Amino acid sequence: MTFTVLTAEFMHESNSFSRLRTGLDSFRADTLLYGDDAVARRKDANTELAGFMDVARERGWGVLHTVSAHATPGGRVTREAYEHIAGAILEAARESRLDGILLGLHGSMVPDFADDGEGVLLARLREIVGPDLPIAVTLDLHAMVSADMARDAQIMVSYKTYPHIDMRETGAHAARLLHRTMAEEIAPRTIRAHVPMLDEANAGRTDIPETLALYDRVRAAEAGGLLAVSVNAGFTGADVSCVGPTVLAVHDSNDPAAGQAARDVTRELAARIWNGRRNRRSAFLDVQDAVAEALTFDASEAPLVIADYADNPGAGAYGDSTTLLKALLDAGVTGAVFAPMVDGDAAALLHRHAEGDSVTLDLGGRHDPAFGGGPLRVSGVIRRLSDGHYVGDGPIRGGLAHSFGPSAVLEAGGVQILVVTETQQMVDLQQLRAFGIEPTAQRVLALKSMQHFRAAFEPIAGKVILCDAGGLATPQAHRRPYTRVPRPLWPLDVDFEFTADVGT
């Protein structure tokens, strides 16, 4: 029997503290593709859609792909953008006879009008297709999974790696479970446990032994017969009612023993997350200590990588913090790269000049000087002007074309600054090589990223350090004014107890 499956990708991690909004132009700048065009451009890369299509070909599905939409993390998604993209999915569901629905979602989307963008989408789909049509969903490891989401999607499968390198694998996992459901081999249900924390102690880092152990337990539970088990670390940048880590276990509801196993593993893992809440392994240097390391580091073998953690565009920060850059310049650090500085106005000004011109301009700090400093007056020489296009070749973006928009390399003192228009974090070596910068030839690489940079840059690094330069994604959670999150909540509150409970 040939099954007809509706597929879509709609992904955004929304930082509700950002002064900006994520509109349709933000999706267009990253990924906003429809139908066959989306399939053609994403089916051979490390994407959820590629995993969907792998299984579709194996199983002979008829696939109706509606839209692939992804925007760099940022402020809340505008109603216009949400309704446009969700509308394409909902319209296809209304007009088609379907055997199943397969969605690539993030799990931390916050639109202007709701706390839970994915929950709203799934509820609207249920109104159209009824309670029984199987819906399978993939999620980012940093999803905030609401009870509504677990109610309306029978199948939920999250990434198991951070840096995220298993998108295609996750897509295929969800697709295989959907096929078995449509063939009436299984009747899946999702069990959910929520932990009252902003996020897991190490933000889900799977290169940290204590956190990796959670995912080892996940894999063991799947090998023991559960259909899918996910640990979602949560996202600290959202001031919403469903904030916090969750554990999901998908089981065959036809098997009472599987249901009990799902409840047991969700309780166990939720308790382990809670009990490990004080065991943060990441060490954050202040700016002066990071710069002191840059001044003395022996880069004869490989460069020092400084992660500008708090200004990570991948967590919805602005990418225009100037504090670390100013300190590097003031200290006279040489052989350094600072990337990216997200400042479209500065990029446009630089493009009014020619390569080799000397310029003086204000750089960065345009959105909220309280988080990472105000504009920085910089004088330098333009080394490269570019349209910003590059094609990734690393574990995360290999084969995917992206663009920083109009971009320039400005050399100021001993620092090459990659000035860009479109907001992105550093995850791929081609984000430097495409602009004439060879990362392995540098003494210091100051990169705006929390963790994803490790997939491509850690293998070439002599040492990696994390710097909290005060940006919007600072690990100092008390600097963000939470008002909507449920209380008590660790670490905003510390004197309370928690016992894991589960629900569908």
NORZI-V89735 format. One record per backbone hydrogen bond with DSSP energy under -1.0 kcal/mol. NH is the residue of the N-H (numbers start at 1). CO is the residue of the C=O. If there is no record, write none. Layout:
# NORZI-V89735
NH CO
NH CO
This chain:
# NORZI-V89735
5 62
6 100
7 64
8 102
9 67
10 104
11 69
14 108
15 74
16 237
18 15
22 76
27 23
28 24
29 25
31 70
33 68
35 66
37 34
38 34
39 35
40 36
41 37
42 38
43 39
47 45
51 47
52 48
53 49
54 50
55 51
56 52
57 53
58 54
59 55
60 56
61 56
62 3
64 5
66 7
68 33
69 9
70 31
71 11
74 13
77 110
78 22
82 78
83 79
84 80
85 81
86 82
87 83
88 84
89 85
90 86
91 87
92 88
93 89
94 90
95 91
99 4
100 4
101 134
102 6
103 136
104 8
105 138
112 77
114 111
117 109
120 116
121 117
122 118
123 119
124 120
125 121
126 122
127 123
128 124
129 125
130 126
136 101
137 155
138 103
139 157
140 106
143 140
144 107
150 146
151 147
152 148
153 149
155 135
157 137
159 139
170 166
171 167
172 168
173 169
174 170
175 171
176 172
177 173
178 174
179 175
180 176
181 177
182 178
183 179
184 181
185 180
186 180
189 251
191 249
192 503
193 247
195 245
197 195
198 490
200 233
203 200
205 202
206 162
208 205
212 208
213 209
214 211
215 211
216 212
217 213
218 214
219 215
220 216
221 217
222 218
223 219
224 220
225 222
226 221
227 250
228 250
230 248
232 246
233 141
240 238
243 240
246 232
247 193
248 230
249 191
250 228
251 189
253 187
255 252
259 255
260 256
261 257
262 258
263 259
264 260
265 261
266 262
267 263
268 264
269 265
270 266
271 267
272 268
273 269
274 270
275 271
276 272
277 274
279 276
285 466
290 286
291 287
292 288
293 289
294 290
295 291
296 292
297 293
304 443
305 463
306 445
307 465
308 447
309 307
311 308
312 309
315 312
316 313
317 312
322 372
323 372
326 322
327 323
328 324
329 325
330 326
331 327
333 328
336 414
337 444
338 416
339 446
341 418
342 319
343 420
347 343
348 344
349 345
350 346
351 347
352 349
353 350
356 382
357 354
359 380
361 378
363 376
365 320
371 368
373 369
376 363
378 361
380 359
381 411
382 357
383 409
384 409
386 407
390 402
392 400
398 394
399 392
400 397
402 390
404 388
407 386
408 419
409 384
410 417
411 381
412 415
415 412
416 336
417 410
418 338
419 408
420 341
421 404
422 404
426 448
431 428
432 429
433 429
434 430
435 432
436 433
437 432
441 438
442 439
443 335
444 335
445 304
446 337
447 306
448 339
449 447
454 451
455 452
457 453
460 457
461 458
462 303
463 303
465 305
467 307
468 285
473 310
474 471
477 475
479 476
480 477
482 480
490 196
493 489
496 494
503 192
